[in-house]
Amino acid sequence: MSGNISIVSYPFAGGAGKHRAGYAPEIIREILEPHLTEYVDTWKTVETVSPSAIPNKRDEETGLKNFEEVSQAVTNLANQLASEQWEGNKSITLGGGHTQGLATLLATQLIEVLKSIKNNELNVPADDKSVLMGLANEHNWKAAGQKIDDLLEKGTLDKAQFDRVIDRMIVIWPDSHADYNDRNISPSGNIHGMPLAGAAGRDIAGLENIFGKTIHINPKNMYVVGSRDLDPEEIKLMEKDGVNYKPYDLHHTAEGNIRTFGNTKDEAGRNIHRQNADGSDKPTLGKVIDEIMDSHPDKKFIISFDVDVIHGRFVSATGTPMGLKMVSAPEPLKDKEDVYIRKNINEQSPAGPSALDAYDSMKGRIDDPRIVSIGITEASPAVGLMGDPHMERIPGLTLITAMKLLISTLGADINEIGRKTRENNAQRILLERIETAMQDERGTAI
């Protein structure tokens, strides 16, 4: 393990229509924290509004849902992440909703700029540098970002130098959605569909400027991987801004993606190729991530991983169970939620990577010195119904998948940590916390 690892829980999903993913980070923390002390130095939780207290209404001024609550949560997370990274910790953000991605990207970029000033890569007058370092040491991140704006406006911070620092940050965004709407084109007003666009400086009613007008990510350095649910206007905006998404298609046939047909591995033992049942093939998610990183040998990376990129059979409680068919729940299932049944396995339906491919794609990534920050998001404690012919009901399936993804990212052994959690009554804890979360959200037992 290289350096100090800090996990920051973000128990908030108020940017979405449903808020239950906000319960997941603390459930994961309760189950895993005692068994990850060898891999994690600190584990903190950001203060946010309770999922049950989110009003789920549009803000009249901005037209965005839950704008005040989202703004508070994202700002709190961004400040916490900036503090962690300034103190030398490598952070993993555990969500919650993918609004965490906006905070993760902007905080990481701000600290990259401030460290470049500290190390004299970016030249500013000595008095201004002293002010900036004082603000950073006080963790006054908004003021630090505004000071950078002022220096650029005055010309005392060279714009070309600044742009070179901004340009060395690459974002890899595994997600079934691109999250590249802004408030002018969003069909729903849900801010969870906007974080990547906001990180590029697109309009989210000022939320894109948490740290000022200039701390953003170059959209040409954004790589959306595995997207399969894009809005028409969103596509136009990505095309206009130069976001990379077309070459990173992970769509397999449902059958070929779930089962293994002739995987091949690289020298590190990571799967690099998956063959479908029909003989077609696609690179694995891990191979795609490696190819993006290898094509930018002198860059730094943020990976923000939404678990809904994974095939819906393994994350059935997320909003995009592609490769599955949504039907009404049978009456015997007392939760009365929508559930998902796998389509005919021979149908050519878009499907993400399997859960095993996802774990493999992130295995030990936190130890890669090129990666400065990671986010894992959209775990949900809802009862997941695994889409198989027997309708097997697996409580917390999506949440369990997210836990395993986190374990793999830390370089820990999934089976070993799983054994320890079972000895610690993890299944009982999981079921109790799921029931509590669902009662809290709906006011009724599941």
N, C-alpha and C positions, 0 to 999 in steps of 0.2 A: 504494500500500500504506500503510495507516494503522497506526502503532504497530509494536511488535515482535511478530513471529509466532514462536511456539515449537511445534514438533511434538514430542510425547512418545510414543515407541513403547512399546507394552504387549504384549510377546511372550508372551502367556499366554492359554490357553483352557481352563484346568482346571476351570472351572465347568460345562463341557459333557461329554457322554459321550465325544466325540472331541476330541482336543486339537490337531489339525493346524493350526488357525487361528493357534495361537501362534507358528508359524514365519513367518507372513506379514509382520509389521511390519518385520523386519530384512531380508527379501528386498526389500521395497518401498524401504526406506531405501538399500540398496546400489545399487539401480538408479536411483532418482530424486534422491537427495541432491545429487550433483554438478551436476544440471541445474536445481535450484530455489533456488540461492543468492540470486537476485534477489527471491525471494518469501518465503524462510524465514530467520529470523535465527539460530535455534538448533534443533538436532535432537538429542534425548536419548533414552536407552533406560532404562526402569525395570528394576530388578533383580527377577527372578521365578524361579520354579522352571522348569527346562527341561521342555518338553512330554514328553520321553521319560522323565522322572523322576517324573511324576505317578502316584500309586498307583491312582487311580480306584476308591476304596472309600469306603463310608459311615463317617462319624465316629460312634462309638457314643453319644457324649454328645449331639450335636446332631441326629443323623439325617440330616445333609447330606453330600453327596459331596465329598471333598477339602477339607474345611472349613479345615484348617490352612493348606494351600497357597493356597487362594483368599483367605483372610483376610490372609495376608502380602502377596500380590500386590496386592490392592485397597488395602490400607493404604499400601503403598509408592507406588502410583500417586497416591492421594489426596494424600499429603504432597508429592509432586513437583509436582502440578498446583497445589496451594495456594501453593507457593513461587514457581512461574512467574507466577501471577496477582498475587500480592502485589508482585512486582518490576515489575509493569506490563506483562507479556507477555500477549498473547491466545493461548490454547492450542488446539491441535488434538491430540486423543488418537487414536492410530492402533492399533487392535486387530487381532488378538487377539479374545478373547471379549467378549460384551456385559456382563460384570461390570465392564468399564471404565466403563459408564454410571453405576454406583453411585458410583464414585470421582469421576467428572467432576461429577456433580450436587452431591454433598455438599461437595467442595472449592470449587466455584464459589459455592455458597451461603454457606459459611463466610467466604470472602474478601469477599463482598458485605456481610455483617454487620460484619466488622472495619473495612472501609473506611468504612462508615456511622458507626461509632464514632469513627474517626480524623477524619472530616470534621464531627463534632459533629451529625450527623443523629440519631444515637442518643445520648442524654445519660446518662453514667455519672459517678460521682464521679471527681475528678481523679486520686486515687491509684490507683483501679481502672483507669482509662484508661491510666495510665502502665504498670501491670503488663501489661495486654493488649497494648499496643504493643511492650513489651519482648519478650513471648513471640512476637509476630508477627515481629519483626525477627530473632529467634533461630530462626525457622521451627519453633517448638515448637507444632505445630498441635493436637495432642490436648489439651495443657494449656490452650491458648487456648479451645477449645470447652468444656472443663470449667469454665473461669472464667466463660464466658457463662452456663452452666447455673446456677452459684452466684449470679451477679448477679440472674438472673431469680427464683430461689428466694427470695432475700433481699428482692426488690422494689426493689433499687437500679438495675435496668434495667427501664424501663417495658414491661410486656408488650404493651400496645396499640401502642406505637411499634415494638417488635420485630416484632410480627406484620405490621405494614405493610411493613417491609423484606423480611421473608420472602415476603410476598405479591406482590412485584413481579417475582419470578423465574418465568418461564414455560418449560416444557420441551416441545419438539417432538420426538417419538419415532417417526420413520419405521421401521417394523419389521413383519415379517409376524407377529410375536408381540408380545404386550403386555408380557411379562416382569413380570407383576403377581401372581405367586404369592408366598406366604410359606411358611415351613417347615411350617406347620400344614396347608396345603392342597396343597402341591406333590406331584404324582403320581410324580415321579422322584427328588426330592432334589437335582437339579442346580441349583446356585446361579445359573447363567446364565439361569434362568427367573424370577429374583426381583429383579433390580437396581432396577427402577422402583418396585416395592413397598417395597423397602428404603429408597430415597430418600425415600419418603413416611412412613417411620418404622415400617413393618410388620416383623414379627419375622423376622430372619434370624440368630437365635442371637447377637445383639449386634453383628453386622457392620453393622447399620443405624446404629449409634451410634459410628462412627469418631471423630467430633468432638463427642461428647456427645449428650445426650438431646433437644436442642432444635433442632439444625441439621439441618433436613429441608426438603423441598419440599411446598408445599400441593398435595395430589392434585387439587384442583379446577383447578389451573394446569397439569395434565399433559394433553398432546394426543397420543394414539396414532394414528398415521396409517398406513393401509394394512394393518392387521392382518387376518389371514385364518386363523389357527390359534390359537384361544383355548380354554383349558380351562373346563369348566362352572363350577367353583368360583372360578376366576379372574374370570370375568365377574361373578359375584355380588359379589366383593370390589370390583371396579372400580365397580359400580353403587352399592355401599354408600358408597364413598369419594368418589364424584363425579368419577372420571376421565373425560375426554372421549375417546370413541372412535367412537361410532356415526356421527356426521356425516362422518367422514373415511375413507369407503370409496373405495378406488381400483380396485375390481374391474371389469375390462373383459372382454370376450370375448378369448380368446387371440389371435385373428387381428387384431382391431381394435386391440389394445394394442401388438402388434409393429410393425405397419405404420401409416403415416400416412394418415389420411383427413381432410383438411381442417383441419389445425391452424390456430389463430389465435394471434397474438402480442400482447403488451402493448407499451407504448412503449419498454420497456427491451429488447425483442427476446426476451423469455422466453415460451415456449409456455404458453398459459393454458387451452387447450381441446383435447380430442382426441375425434374422432368415430369410433365403432366402425363396422365393416363393415355392421352391421345397422341403422345409422342412430341408435342410442342414443349417449349421450355421457356423459363424466365429466370433471371438471376434472383437469388435470395435477397431478403432485405439487408442482411449483413454485408453481402457482396456489393450492393448498391451504395451503402454507407461508406464502405471502404473505397470504392471507386471515386466517390465525391471527394473524400479526404485526400486520397492519393493524387488527385488532379490539382490540388492546391497545397503543395508541400511546404509553403512558407506562411500558411494562414493559421488562424485559431478558430475553434469551432464551438458552437452551442448546438446541442441536440435536444429538441423538445418533442417528446414522444407521447402521442395520444394513443391510448390502447385501442381505440376504435378502428385503427388501421388494421388490426388483427382480424382474421376471419371471424364472422359473427357467431360461428359455432362455439367459440371460446370466450366471447365477450358479449353474450346475448343481452346484457342489461344496458349496453350503450345505445346511442341513437342511430347507429348505422350498421345494422346486422346484415351487410351485403352477403349475397350467397344464400340467404335464408328468406323465408317467406313469413310475413307477419299475419297472424290470425288472432281471433279472439280467444281468450283463455277458456278452456273447458270449465264448466260449473264446479267440478270437484276442487279446483284450485281456488282456495278461498281468498287469495290476494286479488283476484279479478283483474290482473294486469294483462296487457298484451304480451303474448309470448311468441316464440319463433320456432318454426319447423324448417328443417333443411329442405331445399328444393330437390327435385330429382337429380341424383348425382351426375347424370350424364348431360344435364343442361349446362350450356356455356354461360354461366352467370359470373359477374365480377366478384372476386373474392380476394381478401387480403392474405397475408402470410399466416401460417399456422402459429399456434402459441409457442411451439418448440422452436420454430424459425425465429420468432420474435425474441425469445430468451437468448438464443444463440447470437442474434444480431447485436445485442447489447452487452454480451459477456465481457466483464472486466473493463468496460469502456471508461470508467471513472479513473483508471490508472493511466490512461493515454495522456501524455503531457500536452498534446495538441488541443485537447478538449478542456475548456475552461468552465463549462457549466452544463448541467443536464436537467431536464424537466421530465417528469412522468405524470400523466394526467388522465382524467376521465374514468378513474376507477369508480365503480358504483356498488353500494351495498344492497341494491335491489336483488330480489331472488332471480337468479339466472336459470333459464330453462334450456338445457343443452339440446341443440337441434339434432336429435337422432331418432331413428324409427321407434324407439321405445319410450320416447318422451321423458327421458330421465330428468328428474328435477334436482338441480344442484344448487343449493342455496349459496349465494355469494360467489358464483363462478367467475364473474368479471373481476371482483375484488381479489380473489385468489390468484387470477392471472396477473394482475398488477403487482401483487406481492412477489410472485416469482420473478417478474421482470426486474423489480428493484433488487432482489437478491442477486440475480445474474449480473446486473449492472455493477454491483459492488465487487464482483469477482468471487462471491461466496458460493458454496455448493448448495444447490437447491434441495437436494435430497437430505443432506445433513441438517440444514436449517429446518426443513420440514419435519424431520424426526424430532428435533428439539421442541418445536412448537406443539407437536402432538403430545409429547410428554408433559407439556405445560397446559394441557386442556384447551388448546387453541380452538378446536371445533366448537366446544361449548361456548367459549367467549365470542366466537364469530357469530354463532346463531343468536346469542343474546343481544349482541350489539346491532345486528341486522334488524331484529324485531323492535328494539328501542328506536332505531332510526326511522323505521317505517311508521311506527306509532306516532313519533314526533312530527313526521311530515304530513300524515293523513288524519291523525287523531283516532285511528283504528288499528287493531292488531292485524298483522299479516295473516 
